[in-house]
Structures are given as C-alpha cells and as structure tokens.
Amino acid sequence: MVALSCQFQPLVCKSYRSNRRTRPSAFCSMQPSQNNIKVIINGAAKEIGRAAVIAVTRARGMEVAGAVDSYLVGEDIGNVCDMAEPLEIPITNDLTMVLGSISQSKATGVVVDFTDPSKVYDNVKQATAFGMRSVVYVPKIKLDTVSALVAFCEKASMGCLVAPTLSIGSILLQQAAISASFHFNNVEIVESRANATDLPSSDATQIANNLSNLGQIYNREDISTDVKARGQVLGEDGVRVHSLVLPGLPSSTTVYFSRPGEVYTLKHDITDVQSLMPGLILAIRKIVRIKSLVYGLEKLL
C-alpha cells in the first residue's frame, strides 16, 4: 500500500515580547503603517475568527482594523483572543459602520467573512460599495449565491475569493487525487468529523466533484447498488463517500484508489483551526490585486 499522509499538529499561540516590557512585538497594530492592508474579521468571536485575528496581527503588511460579530459586542477583540494586551478594537455588530470608518482612510481593505450562507451576498455587496475586497470562507454556500457574486464582482471590478477550504493541505490532496484518478478504476472517500453537521463535508464534496466529468467511471462492479452501507454516490461517475461521526477524532479525509493488486491512499488530517491560517493570510495578500471573483484558493497558489 502506498500512503501519502499530511497531518497538522496543534499550534500553541503565544505572545512574544520584545525587550520593552510594555509592548509585545506581535501587536503591529499599536503603530499601524499606512501601507498595511486593513482587515475586517466578520465572525470574529467564532473560534476561526479568533484564530484569524491572531494570525493577521502577526502577519507582515496587514493589521486587524475591525471585528464584527453579534456575540460579545463591546468586548475588546484582543481580550477575547486572550492576547497579552488589548487591541483597542471593540467587537461591533454593525459592519457598515466599520466599513465606513476604514474607507475614510483610503487604505486597502479586505473583509474576511466567516458568517453564514444567507449573509454572504449582502456582506460582499457592502464591502464592494466601500471599495473593499472580500475573502469568504463559509462552508455550504449555495452555487446560486456564487453565480450571483460572479456577476456582481465582474460588474464592480472588485476582487472576491470564495474558498470552499482554506487548508493548503486539503488542496494538495485534491490535486493529487485528480492526478491519481486517471490511473485507477475504483475510488472511495472516507471522512471523519467530530459532529454530524453538514455531511458529506464540503471537502469530500469538492473532491468528488473534481473527480467527476473526467471521462472516468468508477466502481463499475456495483455502481448502481442501493445498499446503504456502500455509502452515498456523489455525481454520476460513481464516486462514493462514507462519513464517520466520532467525537475525539480529528477532522480527516482519506481517498482510496485501487486496481487489482494495488491500493493508493491519500490522507489529510486537520487537528486544529490554526492549519487554515496560512491559506487565509495568502488569500488576503493575493485578493487585493484581483478584480473579479475567484472560486477556490487553489487558483491563487
């Protein structure tokens, strides 16, 4: 068996202090540069939003300029993220107010959207109205919404990234799976998640979509079976997905390819939300140079 395994270990976030006791070096927003990308985190109180605040604060060339959420309104986002010192940026539930404040500075701005599918279109529309790009990571966003955003962003000549995943490891797995699909006649996707929300996952669905319409029919021996234990078929080419719900397991996606005498396995595990941050920082840096909608972070790699 040939196995390719990518595992992400938890990253412990610490505040690193300089020689001056009163000013942590991580907080670049204490003396913001006029050239920094101003980043608004929409959904800042969520786990991924808090991780994004820390990642943006530590990244060169950008700074957190606003934190939007309906939860913990009024709380300093630095305190919410357990930073050593407050960022002096209170959480607000008014995206328009934050956009208006930043637009007056004429700085380059990006709104990172971690909200929900029903709010994405209006959020991107608001950001565009104030001359700001958007990075959207909202699993299960509807294709109708994406199509509407494509037309809107093209007309407005404003960049927007809609990312089914921000994990670079997940994208590499998808690319490897496409390459393997031309050499194997059987493929099954097995995923594990800690809870039963939205299964099959967006990762498994994306992989199945990528493997479909390539001129290959998989699992011909029982492609039409209705035995439930054989998993759910996604698309018309026979790609099957099996979803495990087991609290305590990492978020894992495994793609099995086989032919007589050989099994090829691709596996990717996510053990911490920190694994999404390199992809997010990359997306923020890239989207400021784009004037249309891009679907999929892989197009920016």
WOFENNOR-V392977 format. One record per pair of residues at least 24 apart in sequence whose C-alpha atoms are under 7 Angstrom apart, sorted by sequence separation. I is the first residue (numbers start at 1). J is the second residue. If there is no record, write none. Layout:
# WOFENNOR-V392977
I J
I J
This chain:
# WOFENNOR-V392977
37 61
38 62
39 63
40 64
44 68
45 69
67 91
68 92
69 93
108 132
109 133
110 134
111 135
112 136
113 137
114 138
117 141
121 145
36 61
37 62
38 63
39 64
40 65
41 66
42 67
43 68
44 69
67 92
68 93
133 158
134 159
135 160
136 161
137 162
139 164
212 237
36 62
37 63
38 64
39 65
40 66
41 67
42 68
43 69
45 71
68 94
133 159
134 160
135 161
136 162
137 163
208 234
209 235
36 63
38 65
39 66
40 67
41 68
42 69
68 95
103 130
133 160
134 161
135 162
136 163
137 164
29 57
99 127
121 149
137 165
28 57
27 57
100 130
128 158
181 211
26 57
27 58
50 81
99 130
187 218
208 239
26 58
66 98
178 210
186 218
187 219
174 207
178 211
185 218
186 219
29 63
185 219
28 63
164 202
200 243
199 243
196 245
195 245
188 239
189 240
190 241
191 242
192 243
193 244
194 245
195 246
187 239
188 240
189 241
190 242
191 243
192 244
193 245
194 246
195 247
188 241
189 242
190 243
191 244
192 245
193 246
194 247
192 246
194 248
194 249
193 249
192 249
193 250
194 251
193 251
192 251
193 252
192 252
191 252
192 253
140 202
191 253
139 202
190 253
191 254
190 254
49 114
189 254
190 255
189 255
188 255
189 256
15 83
187 255
188 256
15 84
38 107
42 111
187 256
188 257
38 108
39 109
40 110
41 111
42 112
43 113
187 257
37 108
38 109
39 110
40 111
41 112
42 113
43 114
186 257
187 258
37 109
38 110
39 111
40 112
41 113
42 114
43 115
186 258
42 115
184 257
185 258
186 259
184 258
185 259
184 259
173 266
173 268
170 268
169 268
167 275
167 276
166 276
168 279
167 279
166 279
166 280
161 287
160 287
171 298
159 287
159 288
159 290
166 297
159 291
160 292
161 293
162 294
163 295
164 296
158 291
159 292
160 293
161 294
162 295
163 296
157 291
158 292
159 293
160 294
161 295
162 296
163 297
157 292
154 292
153 292
153 293
150 293
135 284
133 287
133 288
6 169
110 284
55 277
51 274
48 273
52 277
56 281
1 262
2 263
3 264
4 265
5 266
6 267
7 268
8 269
10 271
1 263
2 264
3 265
4 266
5 267
6 268
7 269
8 270
9 271
10 272
1 264
2 265
3 266
4 267
5 268
6 269
7 270
8 271
9 272
11 274
8 275
